[in-house]
């Protein structure tokens, strides 16, 4: 029986909530297990690394946890699982790639030392392209949130909740737009209502980032900053998880240099489309939503990083 068949055969006999040895691997000295939950199934290998692993792609998830084994002490492990019931055969191939120790255990050692690197290789192979969410969008909102705290304000981060504006203060809303393009200052406005806030004034803040290897800001570094000032980071992490950035995900460690944080006041002089732009305050019949691009290069912003007004 092949490894693929052994894995699938185990899934048929696994007891929900418990891991089961893959016999041929236990005998080889490189143990691995199949595991089944109420709504998912997968495989696991031992893991003793210090980092939390938490990666997702399509219907699969790779994460570190402690797994229960019948009649044995729970084991620290890396689990690869899916909740899709109709992909057992192709998913077993991916599972085989994880549990196969290779010659003298070399592959197992490589995976255990750097499980995220293994995951990224498979992610690139399985997808037509890497479809990571634009990390710098979330990072921009967090950087602005931190800066407002530094300035003595009391902002509330609403971006992950689906609210109309990313950040709310007592007297105004703040909409954050971010880009990694250095030679343009353009932002996309998603509707005719986005720059037409009810009851409060509005600032648009534009952040320009540059991807780096290690230096700069990351989602995790901003969360650590908030933790250091006594902010309730459990709430912050819940909001990040709702956007797909759970604790331990490598995307939270991606670093960017923040080159600028430019604040614009959205008023009658700001180029925008609102309901008032149309005759009678109503869009033409048959048009339900408008998305448009605003060029900010002709406007004079305030630099929130320097606290001065200039044209950059």
C-alpha positions as CSV (number, residue, x, y, z in Angstrom):
1,X,0.0,0.0,0.0
2,X,1.4,3.4,-0.9
3,X,1.8,6.3,1.5
4,X,-1.1,8.1,-0.1
5,X,-3.3,5.1,0.3
6,X,-2.2,4.6,3.9
7,X,-3.1,8.2,4.7
8,X,-6.5,7.9,3.1
9,X,-7.2,4.5,4.7
10,X,-6.4,6.0,8.2
11,X,-8.9,8.8,7.6
12,X,-11.6,6.2,7.2
13,X,-10.8,4.7,10.6
14,X,-9.7,7.8,12.6
15,X,-11.7,8.5,15.7
16,X,-12.8,12.1,15.7
17,X,-10.6,14.3,17.9
18,X,-7.7,11.9,18.1
19,X,-4.5,11.3,16.0
20,X,-3.6,7.9,14.7
21,X,-0.1,6.6,13.8
22,X,0.8,6.1,10.2
23,X,2.3,2.6,10.9
24,X,5.1,2.6,8.3
25,X,6.4,5.9,9.6
26,X,6.3,4.9,13.2
27,X,8.4,1.9,12.4
28,X,10.9,4.0,10.5
29,X,11.6,6.3,13.5
30,X,10.0,9.3,11.9
31,X,6.5,9.3,13.3
32,X,3.6,11.1,11.7
33,X,-0.1,10.9,12.3
34,X,-3.4,11.3,10.6
35,X,-6.1,13.2,12.4
36,X,-9.8,13.9,12.0
37,X,-12.0,16.6,13.5
38,X,-15.8,17.1,13.3
39,X,-15.4,19.3,10.2
40,X,-11.8,18.7,8.9
41,X,-9.1,16.1,8.5
42,X,-5.4,16.0,7.8
43,X,-1.9,14.9,9.0
44,X,0.6,15.9,11.7
45,X,4.3,15.6,12.3
46,X,6.3,16.4,15.5
47,X,7.3,20.0,16.0
48,X,9.6,21.4,18.7
49,X,10.3,24.8,17.2
50,X,9.9,28.1,19.2
51,X,7.7,29.8,16.6
52,X,3.9,29.7,16.4
53,X,2.9,28.4,12.9
54,X,-0.4,29.5,11.4
55,X,-0.7,29.6,7.6
56,X,-3.7,29.3,5.3
57,X,-4.2,29.0,1.6
58,X,-7.3,28.1,-0.3
59,X,-8.9,25.2,1.5
60,X,-5.8,24.1,3.5
61,X,-4.3,25.2,6.8
62,X,-0.9,24.6,8.4
63,X,-0.5,25.3,12.1
64,X,1.3,24.3,15.3
65,X,-0.6,22.9,18.2
66,X,-0.7,20.0,20.7
67,X,-2.5,16.9,19.4
68,X,-4.2,14.1,21.5
69,X,-3.1,10.5,20.7
70,X,-5.2,7.7,22.1
71,X,-3.4,6.1,25.1
72,X,-0.4,8.5,24.8
73,X,0.7,11.9,26.1
74,X,-0.3,14.8,23.8
75,X,2.4,15.7,21.3
76,X,3.5,19.1,20.0
77,X,3.0,19.0,16.3
78,X,2.5,20.8,13.0
79,X,-0.9,19.9,11.5
80,X,-1.9,20.2,7.9
81,X,-5.6,20.0,7.5
82,X,-8.5,20.9,5.2
83,X,-12.3,21.2,5.7
84,X,-13.2,20.3,2.1
85,X,-14.7,16.8,2.1
86,X,-14.4,16.3,-1.7
87,X,-10.6,16.7,-2.1
88,X,-9.3,13.8,-0.1
89,X,-7.3,12.2,-3.0
90,X,-5.4,15.3,-4.1
91,X,-5.1,16.6,-0.5
92,X,-3.5,13.2,0.5
93,X,-0.7,14.0,-2.0
94,X,0.1,17.2,-0.2
95,X,-0.1,15.4,3.1
96,X,2.3,12.8,1.8
97,X,4.8,15.5,0.9
98,X,4.6,16.8,4.5
99,X,5.0,13.5,6.4
100,X,7.5,11.7,4.0
101,X,10.9,11.9,5.9
102,X,13.0,11.5,2.8
103,X,16.5,9.8,2.8
104,X,17.8,9.5,6.4
105,X,15.1,11.9,7.5
106,X,16.6,14.8,5.6
107,X,13.2,16.2,4.3
108,X,11.7,15.8,7.8
109,X,14.5,17.8,9.3
110,X,14.2,20.6,6.7
111,X,10.4,20.9,7.3
112,X,10.7,20.9,11.0
113,X,13.4,23.6,10.9
114,X,11.5,25.8,8.6
115,X,7.8,24.8,8.1
116,X,6.8,28.1,6.7
117,X,9.4,27.9,3.9
118,X,8.0,24.5,3.0
119,X,4.5,25.9,3.0
120,X,5.4,28.8,0.8
121,X,7.0,26.5,-1.8
122,X,3.8,24.5,-2.1
123,X,1.6,27.6,-2.0
124,X,3.5,29.0,-5.0
125,X,3.3,25.6,-6.8
126,X,-0.4,25.1,-6.2
127,X,-1.6,28.6,-7.0
128,X,-1.2,30.5,-10.3
129,X,0.2,33.3,-8.3
130,X,0.7,34.3,-4.7
131,X,-2.7,35.8,-3.6
132,X,-1.7,37.1,-0.2
133,X,-3.9,39.9,0.9
134,X,-2.3,43.3,0.5
135,X,-0.6,43.4,3.8
136,X,0.4,47.0,3.6
137,X,-3.3,48.1,3.5
138,X,-3.8,46.7,7.0
139,X,-0.3,47.9,8.0
140,X,-1.1,51.4,6.9
141,X,-4.3,51.5,9.1
142,X,-2.2,50.3,12.1
143,X,0.5,52.8,11.5
144,X,-2.0,55.7,11.4
145,X,-3.8,54.3,14.5
146,X,-0.4,54.2,16.4
147,X,0.4,57.8,15.2
148,X,-2.9,59.1,16.5
149,X,-2.3,57.5,19.9
150,X,1.2,59.1,19.9
151,X,-0.5,62.5,19.2
152,X,-2.7,62.0,22.3
153,X,-5.9,61.2,20.4
154,X,-8.3,58.4,21.3
155,X,-9.0,56.6,18.0
156,X,-11.1,53.5,17.4
157,X,-10.0,51.1,14.6
158,X,-13.1,50.2,12.6
159,X,-11.5,48.9,9.4
160,X,-11.8,45.2,10.0
161,X,-15.5,45.5,11.2
162,X,-16.7,46.6,7.7
163,X,-17.5,50.2,8.9
164,X,-17.6,53.0,6.4
165,X,-14.4,54.5,7.6
166,X,-11.2,52.9,8.9
167,X,-10.7,55.0,12.0
168,X,-13.1,57.1,14.1
169,X,-12.3,59.8,16.5
170,X,-14.7,62.0,18.6
171,X,-14.7,64.8,16.0
172,X,-13.8,63.1,12.7
173,X,-13.4,60.0,10.6
174,X,-10.1,58.9,9.0
175,X,-9.9,56.9,5.8
176,X,-6.5,55.3,5.2
177,X,-5.1,54.4,1.8
178,X,-1.7,52.8,1.3
179,X,0.6,52.1,-1.7
180,X,4.0,50.6,-2.5
181,X,4.3,52.8,-5.6
182,X,6.8,55.6,-5.0
183,X,6.3,57.8,-8.1
184,X,2.5,58.2,-7.8
185,X,0.0,59.5,-5.3
186,X,-3.2,58.0,-6.4
187,X,-6.0,56.5,-4.4
188,X,-9.1,54.5,-5.4
189,X,-12.4,55.5,-3.9
190,X,-14.8,52.6,-3.8
191,X,-18.2,54.4,-3.9
192,X,-19.9,57.8,-4.2
193,X,-20.5,57.8,-0.4
194,X,-16.9,57.1,0.8
195,X,-15.9,60.7,0.8
196,X,-19.2,62.1,2.1
197,X,-19.3,61.3,5.8
198,X,-22.5,61.9,7.8
199,X,-22.2,64.3,10.8
200,X,-18.4,64.5,11.1
201,X,-15.4,65.9,9.1
202,X,-13.1,63.5,7.2
203,X,-9.4,63.1,6.8
204,X,-7.8,60.9,4.1
205,X,-4.4,59.7,5.1
206,X,-2.1,58.3,2.4
207,X,0.8,56.0,3.4
208,X,3.6,55.1,1.1
209,X,5.6,51.9,1.8
210,X,8.5,50.0,0.4
211,X,8.8,46.2,1.0
212,X,12.0,45.2,2.8
213,X,13.5,41.9,4.0
214,X,13.9,42.6,7.7
215,X,14.0,46.3,8.5
216,X,10.9,48.4,9.1
217,X,7.3,48.1,10.2
218,X,5.3,44.9,10.4
219,X,1.9,44.0,11.7
220,X,3.5,42.2,14.6
221,X,5.8,45.1,15.5
222,X,2.8,47.5,15.6
223,X,0.9,45.0,17.8
224,X,3.9,44.7,20.1
225,X,4.0,48.5,20.4
226,X,0.3,48.6,21.4
227,X,1.0,45.9,24.0
228,X,3.8,47.9,25.5
229,X,1.5,50.9,26.1
230,X,-1.1,48.7,27.8
231,X,-3.6,48.5,24.9
232,X,-5.9,45.5,24.9
233,X,-4.1,43.6,22.1
234,X,-6.5,40.6,22.4
235,X,-9.1,42.9,20.8
236,X,-6.6,44.0,18.2
237,X,-5.7,40.4,17.4
238,X,-9.3,39.4,17.0
239,X,-9.8,42.2,14.5
240,X,-6.7,41.1,12.6
241,X,-7.9,37.5,12.6
242,X,-11.2,38.6,11.1
243,X,-9.2,40.0,8.2
244,X,-7.3,36.8,7.8
245,X,-4.2,37.7,9.8
246,X,-4.2,35.3,12.7
247,X,-1.4,35.1,15.3
248,X,1.6,33.2,14.0
249,X,1.0,33.9,10.3
250,X,4.2,34.8,8.4
251,X,2.4,37.6,6.7
252,X,2.2,39.4,10.0
253,X,6.0,39.5,10.1
254,X,6.5,41.0,6.6
255,X,8.4,44.2,6.9
256,X,8.0,47.5,5.1
257,X,9.6,50.9,5.3
258,X,7.1,53.7,5.9
259,X,8.3,56.6,3.7
260,X,5.4,59.0,4.2
261,X,2.1,59.4,6.0
262,X,0.2,62.3,4.4
263,X,-3.0,63.8,5.7
264,X,-5.6,65.5,3.5
265,X,-8.7,67.3,4.6
266,X,-11.7,66.2,2.6
267,X,-13.7,69.3,2.0
268,X,-15.3,71.1,-1.0
269,X,-11.9,71.7,-2.5
270,X,-11.0,68.0,-2.5
271,X,-11.7,66.2,-5.8
272,X,-14.5,63.8,-5.0
273,X,-17.8,62.4,-6.3
274,X,-20.8,62.5,-3.9
275,X,-24.5,62.2,-4.3
276,X,-24.5,66.1,-4.5
277,X,-22.5,65.7,-7.7
278,X,-25.6,64.6,-9.6
279,X,-28.8,66.6,-10.5
280,X,-31.3,66.2,-7.7
281,X,-28.7,64.3,-5.6
282,X,-29.5,61.1,-7.5
283,X,-27.3,59.1,-9.8
284,X,-28.5,58.4,-13.4
285,X,-31.0,55.6,-13.7
286,X,-29.3,52.2,-13.9
287,X,-26.1,53.3,-12.1
288,X,-25.8,51.8,-8.7
289,X,-22.2,52.3,-7.7
290,X,-19.2,54.4,-8.8
291,X,-15.5,53.6,-8.2
292,X,-12.9,56.2,-9.2
293,X,-9.3,57.2,-8.8
294,X,-8.1,60.5,-7.3
295,X,-4.7,62.0,-8.1
296,X,-3.4,63.6,-4.9
297,X,-0.2,65.1,-6.4
298,X,-1.7,68.5,-6.9
299,X,-2.7,69.0,-3.3
300,X,-0.7,70.1,-0.3
301,X,-0.9,67.6,2.6
302,X,0.3,67.6,6.2
303,X,3.0,65.1,7.0
304,X,1.8,63.2,10.1
305,X,5.4,61.8,10.5
306,X,7.0,65.3,10.7
307,X,4.1,67.4,11.9
308,X,4.6,70.1,9.2
309,X,2.7,71.1,6.2
310,X,4.6,70.7,2.9
311,X,4.3,69.4,-0.6
312,X,6.2,66.1,-1.0
